[in-house]
Amino acid sequence: VQDENKSTAAKLPIGIFDSGVGGLTVVKQLKKLLPNEALIYFGDTARIPYGTKSPRLIQQYALEDALFLLQFDIKLLVIACNTASALALDVLLENLKIPVLGVVTPGAEAAVKETLEGKIGVLGTSATINSDMYAKEITKRNPNARISSQPCPLLVPLIEEGWINDEITALTLKKYLKQPLEDKVDTIIMGCTHYPLLETAIQKVTGGGVRLIDSGKETARKVKELLKKSGLLNIESKAKESQFYVSDIPDKFEEIGSLFLGEKLSFLERVDFDRFLISNKDHPFLKK
Amino acid sequence: VQDENKSTAAKLPIGIFDSGVGGLTVVKQLKKLLPNEALIYFGDTARIPYGTKSPRLIQQYALEDALFLLQFDIKLLVIACNTASALALDVLLENLKIPVLGVVTPGAEAAVKETLEGKIGVLGTSATINSDMYAKEITKRNPNARISSQPCPLLVPLIEEGWINDEITALTLKKYLKQPLEDKVDTIIMGCTHYPLLETAIQKVTGGGVRLIDSGKETARKVKELLKKSGLLNIESKAKESQFYVSDIPDKFEEIGSLFLGEKLSFLERVDFDRFLISNKDHPFLKK
């Protein structure tokens, strides 16, 4: 009977949320590694960004985003947002009955494996860096690691402006990377799902000797590992169509979204998120 | 009796809202021009920014912000946010019984007065520029005006990063101002409440021949004019303490807020805005 339950559970979708479109880079990796899995994505574009907001608010938003995805009877929740992973993973683990994976732990783990001299740089939003979560997860695995953390609040707006190969972006990266490079880091975690779009630009500033870690890519691997271990891999051989929900569809959204996903956004729907929250106001996951 | 009502109404506070701290530059101007008025400010820092979001969402947010301020029995509402003024002034005028002033019309009016050749540049967020509201308000007053509009999504993040006198900000301004300067504008509207902090940097790129219009400053003048005309000026000689409410208090908030206001934020309180909305879910101003 347990095996039967598992094979039913294996057919359930994976839920993924982010503050906006950045998490689509994680979806891209998941689709590549796990083409048989049904993916349901929620991007909280109505309240983006999270990275400049307070820990308390980020935790509330993350719980609400999870609540939305739980409607779809998901088997696993992926927090495809570094800020929400850094600030709210514990809150979600505490409140949800299904497994939850964030992007911070897989990124930290990979960096510890990759580094030669134990000198690791972390780039992220202000909230992610202030949380010190990457540093904690790294130190847990290598107590001697030397960590150089750098908040990079301008990178997301630069990417969303489309200035990927721009002199201004290059100068901004030089400014943000100055301290980590002075600290002689040999490995850098791109601790925000937007940053892999700047991988080439970052590598140009660091030079080829520094390894760049894409937390999203590492997370996709972890998801596959976890599903395998727990017998929840969907072994049906039909590729599933993903579903994308967002709380706002601003100008140029589908264009930017497709840039992150690497293909056209198929099933895309706007959710009236305020209404959703109001109709769920007595839900045990929401603060009274 | 009507005069008595008016003198009572004159003692009521003025409500001001913005998506965050930018509107504090308008409060600064109001405090200077109208030291006897009680000011109540609401900054929607939990959902900032508005300038990258959809018109529909901006209208909903503006209505909700207004609803919050209406609790204080205000005599006048000032939309101290260019994006919300451009997208939601009509909706607020339609729904509220008190007078409502946005920053767009006063800015457009001033530009039409100042321009020598009728060539006007407009800088703003993507949503403000897409709304075309400045262009409409200018053309209404001068049908022959030539308008060069430029969305500048990076300026707010640059200012909030504190890079006011920075090479990167100068280069970004050069890029954004290229087209307007090619169009030979003689007057530029700083169509976002953040931009006056870059006044010197902008003027350096344009050269002294171009006049810069601070929509916030113009709005403060309009507020005084309107209160005078309608007999609602508070003539009590005691300077009032302002009250500041925000929906989130992130890291460094008071520091940045004080930068915009030009003095320390005195009475500052965080509102649990989701709770406020939920408890007002049947309010006639909110969409069902």
Interface residues (C-beta under 8 A of the other chain):
Chain A: T45 A46 R47 I48 T52 K53 S54 L57 Q60 S126 A127 N130 P153 L154 P157 L158 E160 E161 E167 I168 L171 T172 K175 D248 I249 P250 D251 D274 R275 L277 I278 K281 K287
Chain B: T45 A46 R47 I48 T52 K53 S54 L57 Q60 S126 A127 N130 P153 L154 P157 L158 E160 E161 E167 I168 L171 T172 K175 D248 I249 P250 D251 D274 R275 L277 I278 K281 K287
